[in-house]
Amino acid sequence: MNSSYLQKPQDVERKWYVVDAADKPLGRVAATVASILRGKHLPTFTPNVDCGDFVIIINTDKAVLTGDKLNKKLYQHHTGYIGNLKEVKYGTLMAEKSDFAMQLAVKGMIPDTTLGRKQLTRCHIYKGADHKHEAQKPVAYEL
């Protein structure tokens, strides 16, 4: 009988990766990072076990949006008060809070479960090239 390998939570060994988002499409970076956070790049991937790695995304202020998304794409959120649906164009969002835009993109590609929320805590996003995780000796991840 052919059996599949199922990883156990205590057998998970996590690595640290640095992804440079400079001059790369926002969605392409987010999709790659979501895959690393879930552990889908590993041969020992198990869907019901949190087996992903840590990811540091740098230079989000230099990430690009293809097409006319800077002008047409909107980020909408509701404040909770009647009639308070707020809209922000992605051009403004990328100029002021590019790290938040990247976080939204990655969050949208992770499952909305308790496991997905746990995986999202291992993603660290920075606008510039500096980060505070040198002690973990992260490895550069090429897209």
C-alpha positions as CSV (number, residue, x, y, z in Angstrom):
1,M,0.0,0.0,0.0
2,N,1.3,3.5,-0.9
3,S,1.2,5.8,2.1
4,S,1.8,9.5,2.4
5,Y,4.1,11.2,4.8
6,L,2.3,13.3,7.4
7,Q,4.5,15.7,9.4
8,K,4.0,16.1,13.1
9,P,4.0,19.5,14.7
10,Q,7.0,18.6,16.9
11,D,9.1,17.7,13.9
12,V,8.8,21.1,12.2
13,E,12.1,23.0,11.7
14,R,11.7,26.6,10.7
15,K,14.0,28.6,8.5
16,W,14.1,32.4,8.0
17,Y,13.9,33.9,4.5
18,V,14.3,37.5,3.3
19,V,12.3,38.5,0.2
20,D,13.3,41.7,-1.5
21,A,10.1,43.3,-3.1
22,A,12.0,46.0,-5.0
23,D,10.9,46.3,-8.6
24,K,8.7,43.2,-8.4
25,P,4.9,43.0,-8.7
26,L,3.1,43.2,-5.3
27,G,0.9,40.2,-6.0
28,R,3.7,38.0,-7.2
29,V,5.7,38.7,-4.1
30,A,2.6,38.1,-1.9
31,A,1.8,34.8,-3.6
32,T,5.4,33.5,-3.1
33,V,5.4,34.7,0.6
34,A,2.1,33.0,1.3
35,S,3.4,29.8,-0.1
36,I,6.5,29.9,2.1
37,L,4.4,30.8,5.2
38,R,2.2,27.8,4.6
39,G,5.1,25.5,3.9
40,K,4.0,24.5,0.4
41,H,7.6,24.8,-0.9
42,L,8.7,21.9,1.3
43,P,8.4,18.2,0.4
44,T,7.1,17.6,3.9
45,F,4.0,19.9,3.4
46,T,1.0,18.7,5.4
47,P,-2.2,20.8,5.1
48,N,-3.4,20.4,8.7
49,V,0.0,21.2,10.3
50,D,1.7,24.6,10.6
51,C,4.9,23.7,8.9
52,G,5.8,26.9,7.1
53,D,8.9,29.1,7.6
54,F,9.5,32.7,8.7
55,V,9.5,35.4,6.1
56,I,10.9,39.0,6.1
57,I,9.7,41.2,3.3
58,I,11.9,44.3,2.7
59,N,11.6,47.3,0.3
60,T,7.8,47.2,0.0
61,D,7.9,50.9,-0.9
62,K,9.7,49.9,-4.1
63,A,7.2,47.2,-5.1
64,V,5.2,47.9,-8.2
65,L,1.6,47.4,-9.3
66,T,1.1,46.4,-12.9
67,G,-1.4,48.0,-15.3
68,D,-3.5,50.9,-14.1
69,K,-4.0,49.5,-10.6
70,L,-2.4,52.5,-8.9
71,N,-5.3,54.6,-10.1
72,K,-8.2,52.2,-10.4
73,K,-7.8,49.7,-7.5
74,L,-9.4,50.6,-4.2
75,Y,-8.9,49.5,-0.6
76,Q,-12.2,49.7,1.1
77,H,-12.9,49.2,4.8
78,H,-15.9,50.0,7.1
79,T,-15.3,51.9,10.4
80,G,-18.3,50.3,12.1
81,Y,-20.4,53.5,12.1
82,I,-23.4,54.0,9.8
83,G,-22.4,55.2,6.3
84,N,-18.6,55.1,7.0
85,L,-17.3,53.0,4.2
86,K,-13.8,54.4,3.6
87,E,-12.0,54.1,0.2
88,V,-8.4,54.7,-0.5
89,K,-6.8,54.4,-3.9
90,Y,-3.8,52.0,-4.1
91,G,-1.6,54.9,-5.4
92,T,-2.1,56.7,-2.1
93,L,-1.8,53.4,-0.1
94,M,1.5,52.4,-1.7
95,A,2.9,55.9,-1.2
96,E,1.9,56.2,2.5
97,K,1.6,52.6,3.8
98,S,3.2,50.2,1.4
99,D,3.9,47.7,4.2
100,F,0.1,47.6,5.0
101,A,-0.7,47.0,1.3
102,M,1.7,44.1,1.2
103,Q,0.2,42.7,4.4
104,L,-3.3,42.9,2.9
105,A,-2.1,41.0,-0.2
106,V,-0.4,38.2,1.8
107,K,-3.4,37.9,4.2
108,G,-5.7,37.5,1.2
109,M,-3.7,34.5,0.0
110,I,-3.6,32.7,3.4
111,P,-6.6,30.6,4.5
112,D,-9.0,32.3,6.9
113,T,-8.6,29.7,9.6
114,T,-6.9,29.5,13.0
115,L,-4.0,27.8,11.2
116,G,-3.8,30.7,8.7
117,R,-3.9,33.3,11.4
118,K,-1.0,31.6,13.1
119,Q,1.0,31.4,9.9
120,L,0.5,35.1,9.2
121,T,2.2,36.0,12.5
122,R,5.5,34.7,11.0
123,C,5.5,37.3,8.3
124,H,7.5,40.5,9.1
125,I,7.1,43.4,6.6
126,Y,9.4,46.5,6.3
127,K,9.2,49.5,4.0
128,G,13.0,50.0,3.7
129,A,15.9,47.6,3.3
130,D,16.6,47.5,7.1
131,H,15.1,44.9,9.4
132,K,15.8,43.8,13.0
133,H,16.1,40.1,12.4
134,E,19.9,39.8,11.6
135,A,20.3,37.5,14.7
136,Q,18.2,34.8,13.0
137,K,20.6,34.7,10.0
138,P,17.9,34.8,7.3
139,V,18.6,33.5,3.8
140,A,17.8,35.5,0.7
141,Y,14.9,33.9,-1.2
142,E,14.9,34.6,-5.0
143,L,11.6,34.9,-6.8
